[in-house]
Amino acid sequence: MESFIGKAEVLMEALPYIRRFYGKTFVVKYGGNAMVDEELKDSFAQDVVLLKYVGINPVVVHGGGPQINEMLERMGTPTQFVRGMRVTDQQTMDIVEMVLAGKINKEIVNQINQHGGMAVGLSGKDGGLIRARKMNVSVSANGEPPEIIDIGLVGEIVGIDPTVINSLDENKFIPVIAPVGVGERGETYNINADLVAGQIAEALRAEKLILLTDVEGVKDRNGKLLSTLKTNQARKLIEDGVVAEGMIPKVECCMEALKGGVGKTHIIDGRVKHAILLEIFTKEGVGTEVVRK
């Protein structure tokens, strides 16, 4: 009997959060190990479906770097990176779009649907969702003046039109979005998934932006996990080099989303089963929430 009571108490702990977030929109950036490990993939899909059933509107934006690397290697196409961004010629872009908008996107849609959800796959081309333009990267070395490097069909976001997402939400569907944008002349651009998730969250005035990563969250200079991080503290950690490398764009993405009107942002450990539910519906959470000053 005690075990049954314990289960009831877990549900009661979640009740205030379910009530608070009913009818709200959560944008979830899905990536890292959670997209590779079969058990974690299953756990993620279950979390997303449960959110929908308790009245929250989840919107999923996914990456796919490792899968793209694997396909490029299999096809004998060399990969080059500049400042962490993949140099993308037309041949590479064709493969990127095939993997992101084709293979990965439909796998996620199928996984969610297998657990009772109604997911629909999109790319930024659908309904004019993501408008983009070519990104130019400035690189300097050895004190030389910055040089503009052409990294091909890598894009930056010009605008988001959330009409198609709103339509799907209203009809009980779960949008699953591949980070591919379209230029003014119809050209296709590869865009960083964190940036896409952040700007979609802004366009939707989402209650939450949740970034799944392969680390526990943001840590202080002593290596202790920070459960809550204010934007002014985040800037200081970046300036001091405590937040470094791949965590910098994620933290900056959260700060930009907050500035753009998103309620709260979270960087959580996607290696933990049911990480989304644990972060949202428990007091402790399983990562770092980044909030306004």
C-alpha positions in Angstrom: 0.0 0.0 0.0 2.9 2.4 0.8 4.2 2.1 -2.7 0.8 3.0 -4.1 0.6 6.0 -1.8 4.1 7.0 -3.0 3.0 7.0 -6.6 0.0 9.2 -5.7 2.3 11.6 -4.0 4.4 11.9 -7.1 1.4 12.8 -9.1 0.3 15.3 -6.5 3.7 17.0 -6.7 3.2 17.4 -10.4 -0.3 18.9 -10.1 0.6 22.5 -9.5 2.9 22.5 -12.4 0.3 20.9 -14.7 -2.2 23.5 -13.6 0.3 26.4 -14.2 1.4 25.3 -17.6 -2.0 24.1 -19.0 -2.4 25.6 -22.5 1.2 26.9 -22.6 3.8 26.2 -25.3 7.1 24.5 -24.6 9.8 24.4 -27.3 12.2 21.5 -26.9 15.5 21.3 -28.7 16.2 17.6 -29.1 19.8 16.5 -29.7 22.8 14.7 -28.3 22.8 11.2 -26.8 19.1 11.3 -26.3 18.7 11.0 -30.1 21.1 8.0 -30.3 20.4 5.7 -27.3 17.2 3.6 -28.0 16.0 3.7 -24.4 16.5 7.5 -24.2 14.7 8.0 -27.6 11.7 6.1 -26.2 11.8 8.1 -23.0 11.9 11.4 -24.9 8.9 10.4 -27.0 6.9 9.4 -23.9 7.7 12.7 -22.3 6.5 14.7 -25.3 3.3 12.7 -25.6 2.5 13.1 -21.9 3.0 16.9 -22.1 0.4 17.0 -24.9 -2.1 14.9 -23.0 -1.9 17.2 -19.9 -2.7 20.2 -22.0 0.8 21.6 -22.8 1.7 22.3 -26.4 5.2 20.8 -27.1 7.1 21.9 -30.2 10.2 19.8 -31.0 13.2 21.1 -32.9 15.9 18.5 -33.6 19.5 18.4 -34.6 21.4 15.6 -36.2 25.1 16.3 -36.4 26.4 12.7 -35.7 23.9 11.2 -38.2 25.0 13.7 -40.9 28.6 12.9 -40.2 27.9 9.2 -40.6 26.1 9.7 -43.9 28.8 12.0 -45.3 31.5 9.5 -44.4 29.5 6.7 -46.0 29.1 8.7 -49.2 32.8 9.7 -49.2 32.1 13.4 -48.8 34.7 15.3 -46.8 33.6 17.4 -43.8 35.2 20.7 -42.8 34.3 22.9 -39.9 35.0 26.6 -39.3 34.3 27.9 -35.8 32.2 24.8 -35.1 30.0 25.3 -38.3 30.0 22.8 -41.1 31.2 24.1 -44.4 28.2 23.3 -46.6 28.5 23.2 -50.4 25.5 22.1 -52.5 26.3 18.4 -52.4 26.7 18.5 -48.7 23.5 20.5 -48.3 21.6 17.9 -50.3 22.8 15.2 -47.9 22.1 17.4 -44.8 18.6 18.0 -45.9 18.0 14.4 -46.7 19.2 13.3 -43.3 17.5 16.0 -41.2 14.2 16.5 -43.0 13.9 13.0 -44.3 15.4 10.2 -42.1 15.8 11.8 -38.6 12.6 13.9 -38.7 10.4 11.0 -39.7 12.0 8.7 -37.1 11.1 11.2 -34.4 7.6 11.6 -35.7 7.1 7.8 -35.8 8.5 7.4 -32.3 6.1 10.0 -30.9 3.2 8.5 -32.8 4.0 5.0 -31.5 3.4 6.3 -28.0 0.0 7.7 -28.8 0.9 11.2 -30.0 0.0 12.8 -33.3 3.3 14.3 -34.5 3.8 16.0 -37.9 7.2 16.5 -39.4 8.2 19.9 -40.8 11.3 21.7 -42.2 11.7 25.4 -42.3 10.5 25.3 -45.9 7.0 24.3 -44.9 4.6 27.1 -44.7 7.5 29.6 -45.0 8.3 28.7 -41.4 12.0 29.7 -41.4 13.3 32.5 -43.7 17.1 32.6 -43.9 20.0 34.3 -45.5 23.6 33.3 -46.1 25.8 33.5 -43.0 29.3 35.0 -43.4 31.9 34.1 -40.8 34.7 36.4 -39.8 38.0 34.7 -38.7 41.2 36.3 -37.4 44.5 34.7 -36.6 47.8 35.8 -35.2 46.6 39.4 -34.8 45.8 39.8 -38.5 42.7 41.7 -39.6 39.5 39.6 -39.7 38.9 37.6 -42.9 35.5 36.8 -44.2 35.3 33.0 -44.8 32.7 31.6 -47.2 31.2 28.5 -45.4 28.6 27.9 -48.1 25.0 27.2 -47.5 25.0 27.9 -43.8 22.2 30.3 -42.9 21.2 32.8 -40.3 17.6 33.4 -39.5 15.8 36.4 -41.0 12.3 35.7 -39.7 10.0 33.0 -38.3 6.4 32.7 -39.5 4.7 30.4 -36.9 1.4 30.1 -38.7 1.8 26.5 -39.6 2.9 25.6 -36.0 -0.1 27.4 -34.5 -2.4 25.5 -36.9 -1.0 22.2 -35.9 -1.2 23.0 -32.1 -4.8 24.0 -32.4 -5.6 20.7 -34.1 -3.8 18.6 -31.4 -0.8 17.8 -33.5 2.8 17.9 -32.2 5.2 19.8 -34.7 8.6 18.2 -35.2 10.9 20.7 -37.0 14.1 20.1 -38.9 16.5 23.1 -38.8 16.5 23.9 -42.6 15.6 27.3 -43.8 14.8 28.9 -47.2 16.3 32.0 -48.8 14.5 34.7 -50.7 15.4 33.0 -54.0 14.4 29.5 -52.8 17.9 28.4 -51.8 18.2 25.9 -48.9 20.2 26.7 -45.8 21.5 24.6 -43.0 20.9 26.4 -39.6 22.1 25.6 -36.1 19.2 23.8 -34.3 19.7 25.7 -31.0 19.3 29.0 -32.8 16.2 27.7 -34.6 14.7 26.5 -31.3 15.4 29.8 -29.6 13.9 31.9 -32.3 10.8 29.7 -32.7 10.3 30.0 -29.0 10.4 33.7 -29.3 8.0 33.8 -32.2 5.5 31.6 -30.3 6.0 33.5 -27.0 6.7 30.2 -25.5 6.5 29.6 -21.8 9.6 27.5 -21.9 12.6 26.8 -24.1 14.3 23.5 -23.1 17.7 22.5 -24.6 18.7 18.8 -24.2 22.4 18.3 -23.9 25.0 15.7 -23.0 26.0 17.4 -19.8 24.3 17.9 -16.4 23.8 21.6 -17.0 25.8 24.8 -16.3 28.4 24.5 -13.5 30.2 27.2 -11.4 33.9 27.6 -11.2 34.1 24.8 -8.6 32.3 22.3 -10.8 29.0 22.5 -8.9 25.8 22.3 -10.9 23.8 25.5 -10.9 20.1 24.7 -10.6 19.2 28.4 -11.4 21.3 30.9 -13.3 20.3 34.5 -13.8 21.3 36.3 -17.0 23.7 38.7 -15.3 25.5 35.7 -13.6 25.6 33.9 -17.0 27.4 36.8 -18.7 29.9 36.9 -15.9 30.6 33.2 -16.2 31.2 33.6 -19.9 33.5 36.5 -19.4 35.5 34.6 -16.8 35.8 31.5 -19.0 33.8 29.3 -16.6 31.2 28.8 -19.3 33.2 27.8 -22.3 33.3 26.1 -25.7 30.0 24.4 -26.7 28.1 25.6 -23.6 28.6 29.3 -24.6 26.1 29.3 -27.6 23.6 27.3 -25.5 23.7 29.8 -22.7 23.6 32.8 -25.2 20.7 31.1 -26.9 18.8 31.0 -23.6 19.6 34.7 -22.8 18.4 35.8 -26.3 15.2 33.8 -25.9 14.5 35.4 -22.5 15.1 38.8 -24.0 12.7 37.9 -26.8 9.9 37.2 -24.4 10.2 33.5 -23.5 9.1 32.8 -19.9 12.0 30.5 -18.8 14.8 28.5 -20.4 16.4 25.3 -19.3 19.6 23.4 -20.2 19.1 19.8 -19.1 20.8 16.5 -19.2 19.3 14.5 -22.0 21.2 11.4 -20.8 18.7 11.1 -17.9 15.5 9.1 -18.6 12.4 11.3 -18.6 14.6 14.4 -18.2 11.9 16.7 -19.5 9.3 15.6 -17.0 11.8 15.7 -14.1 12.8 19.2 -14.9 9.3 20.6 -15.3 7.3 18.7 -12.8 9.6 18.4 -9.8 11.1 21.0 -7.4 14.7 19.9 -7.9 14.8 19.5 -11.6 17.7 17.8 -13.5 19.6 20.7 -15.1 20.0 24.5 -15.1 17.2 26.9 -15.5 18.3 30.2 -17.0 16.1 33.1 -15.9 16.0 36.9 -16.2 18.0 39.0 -13.9 
